[in-house]
Amino acid sequence: MKLAPDNKIYISSFDENFPWPYPDTSTAYTIINNNLSVINYPDSLGAACDFQPFSFNLGAGRSYYGLPNNPDYELGAWVGSPCDTLTVGLTENNQKEDVFFQAWYNPEWNMIHVNASKLKGKSGVLRLFDMEGRLVFERKMDVIAGGYFTGEIGMNGIANGVYIVSLVTEKDKAQGKILKY
């Protein structure tokens, strides 16, 4: 099932009379795999939802085991959250222009190295989040005179994947993505 931009729910059905994958012949086009069912008013209860089985024709297309996963990228980013993944690439940093921030993974040492300069504030917190927003690592840190910070995050026991490294002081915040492989 998939909620579409027109606020209707489209449902794909599996035709158990045909093996997977469906044969490439015109006989493999059935009412089940050539059409989607539609719930026209999903916020209404019972019969008022106006469920129409096999009412949306796919033309020359067929639906197999489901509908594609098409994320809605128009939602925008939740700025400042560890899940702010739509505005930051793997090699880019989300930071103020005057703050220098660098985080990278060293596979030989299985460690993330973090460097920052031009930070405002005297202390802060270094955090590591997974891509689901769960806190994986946290350590209080001190900013050295002149706004410098350098530190490491040991990655033993932490799975491969993409992570957000966040450095927050009383007056600044910088973050970036790293890839552990």
Secondary structure as GFF3:
##gff-version 3
##sequence-region A 1 181
A	DSSP	beta_strand	2	3	.	.	.	ID=ss1
A	DSSP	beta_strand	9	11	.	.	.	ID=ss2
A	DSSP	three_ten_helix	26	28	.	.	.	ID=ss3
A	DSSP	beta_strand	35	39	.	.	.	ID=ss4
A	DSSP	three_ten_helix	46	49	.	.	.	ID=ss5
A	DSSP	beta_strand	51	57	.	.	.	ID=ss6
A	DSSP	three_ten_helix	73	75	.	.	.	ID=ss7
A	DSSP	beta_strand	93	95	.	.	.	ID=ss8
A	DSSP	beta_strand	100	106	.	.	.	ID=ss9
A	DSSP	beta_strand	111	117	.	.	.	ID=ss10
A	DSSP	beta_strand	123	130	.	.	.	ID=ss11
A	DSSP	beta_strand	135	142	.	.	.	ID=ss12
A	DSSP	beta_strand	149	154	.	.	.	ID=ss13
A	DSSP	beta_strand	161	169	.	.	.	ID=ss14
A	DSSP	beta_strand	173	180	.	.	.	ID=ss15
###
